Amino acid sequence: MEDKSSRFTILIDADKKKAFDELCATQDVTASQMIRQLIREYLDRHGVDYAPGPLRTKKQRKNAR
């Protein structure tokens, strides 16, 4: 897990949240764990390096070397 945490607040329809919470429970994960996983996968899919430092895509980082 990352060293520093930041709060991410979203608004979502109550029925969707309930369905999401219930689905997560069936998979033995919390909604927060699943959202963090979804964010990591989204960043990876788009080639974004989220390590400390300036935000760059992995391709930009390779070319900078």
C-alpha positions as CSV (number, residue, x, y, z in Angstrom):
1,M,0.0,0.0,0.0
2,E,1.1,3.6,-0.7
3,D,2.8,5.6,2.1
4,K,0.5,8.6,2.0
5,S,-3.2,8.6,1.7
6,S,-5.6,11.1,0.2
7,R,-9.3,11.3,0.5
8,F,-11.3,10.9,-2.7
9,T,-15.0,11.9,-2.4
10,I,-17.5,11.0,-5.0
11,L,-21.3,11.3,-5.3
12,I,-23.1,8.2,-6.6
13,D,-26.7,7.1,-6.8
14,A,-27.7,5.3,-3.6
15,D,-29.0,2.2,-5.5
16,K,-25.7,1.9,-7.4
17,K,-23.7,2.3,-4.2
18,K,-25.8,-0.4,-2.5
19,A,-25.3,-2.8,-5.4
20,F,-21.6,-2.1,-5.5
21,D,-21.2,-2.6,-1.8
22,E,-23.1,-5.9,-2.0
23,L,-21.1,-7.1,-4.9
24,C,-17.8,-6.3,-3.2
25,A,-19.0,-8.2,-0.1
26,T,-19.7,-11.3,-2.2
27,Q,-16.0,-11.1,-3.4
28,D,-14.7,-10.5,0.2
29,V,-13.3,-7.1,-0.5
30,T,-14.3,-3.7,0.7
31,A,-15.7,-1.0,-1.6
32,S,-12.5,1.1,-0.9
33,Q,-10.2,-1.8,-1.8
34,M,-12.1,-2.4,-5.1
35,I,-12.0,1.3,-6.0
36,R,-8.3,1.5,-5.3
37,Q,-7.8,-1.6,-7.6
38,L,-9.9,0.0,-10.3
39,I,-7.9,3.2,-10.2
40,R,-4.6,1.2,-10.4
41,E,-5.8,-0.8,-13.3
42,Y,-7.1,2.4,-15.1
43,L,-3.7,4.1,-14.6
44,D,-1.8,1.1,-15.8
45,R,-4.1,0.6,-18.9
46,H,-3.3,4.2,-19.9
47,G,0.4,3.9,-19.2
48,V,0.5,6.4,-16.3
49,D,3.4,6.1,-13.8
50,Y,2.0,7.1,-10.4
51,A,5.3,6.8,-8.5
52,P,6.4,9.8,-6.5
53,G,7.5,12.7,-8.7
54,P,6.0,14.5,-11.6
55,L,3.1,12.7,-13.3
56,R,4.3,11.2,-16.6
57,T,3.3,8.3,-18.7
58,K,5.6,5.3,-18.7
59,K,6.4,6.1,-22.3
60,Q,7.5,9.6,-21.5
61,R,9.7,8.3,-18.6
62,K,11.5,5.8,-21.0
63,N,12.2,8.6,-23.5
64,A,13.5,10.9,-20.7
65,R,16.4,8.5,-20.0
